[in-house]
Amino acid sequence: MTGPWVAPELLAALPAPWRLADPVARVVDLLKEATPRLQWSLTIITIPTILDLGGPEEKGYFDRLANDPGLHEKTRAEAESVSSFIDRAHEPL
């Protein structure tokens, strides 16, 4: 699925592996791969973006980030916040 933010000419210019796979899923995978290596000030952008694009199915990823002692405390806190948000969103009213 592509959104209106993906110009068809840009999508056509991507290498074959990108065109064959779901471009949104590929972006999520790239963000997940990059996030642990980024400065914390960027992870407060990438973590919510992963949630927005990947959905609550990414909760396990956020839990792993939250529990990774090698990450900056603010990165872990952001991941914990997003994980808790997912938990609260699925609680019965």
N, C-alpha and C positions, 0 to 999 in steps of 0.2 A: 504494500500500500504506500502510495506517495501522497504527500500533502501538496497544497497549492504552493508551498514554499520551495518545492523542488522544480526548477525549470527543466522542461523536457530536453533542451539542448545540453544541459549539464549532465543529466542522467545518461544521455546517449554517449557522452564523452568519457564516462567512467570505464575503467577496465572491465573485462568480461565477468570476473567473479563478483563485482559489485552489482552488475546488471542482473545477474542470475538470482542473487539473494534479495530478500526484502531489504530495501535500503534503510528503513527505519531500524530494523533489527541489527543491521551492520553498524549503524551509528551508535546504538546502545552498546554493542560489543566493544567498539572502539573507546567509548567513554568509560566503560567498566575497566578496560585494560589500562587506560591512562590515569584514571582518578587516583589510585594509590601512589603514583609517582609525581603528582602535581603538588604545588604549594597549597596550603590549606585555604588561602584566599580564593583560589580557583575551584576548589572542591565544593565550596558552598554554592557554586553555580552548577557544577556537573552532577552532584548527587540528586538535587531536585529534578534536573533534566532527565536523568536516568529513570526516575519515578514517572515523570510525565510521559516519556516515550515508551518505557518498558512495562509500566503498570505495577500493581501490587505483587505480581509474580516475582519481582526482583527483591522481595523482602529478605531472602536468604543472603543475597549479596550485601545488603545493608547491614545485616547482623554480623557478617564476617568483617566488614569494615569497622563496625563499632567495637568489635572485640580484638582488633589487631593492635597490639602494643607498639608496633613499629611506626604507626601513623601519628600525625600530630593530633593533640587532644581535641582541637576544634574540628578536625575532619571526623574523628570518632564521634564527637558530640552531634555533628550534623547527621551522620549516618544513623545514630541512635534516635534522633528526633524523627527522621523519616520513617524508620522502622516502627516507632511508637505511633506515629500518625496512621500507618497502615493498620496496626492493631486496633486503634480506636475507630477507624472507618468501618471495620468489619464487626464491631460489637453490636449486639442487638439493642434497640432503643428501649 
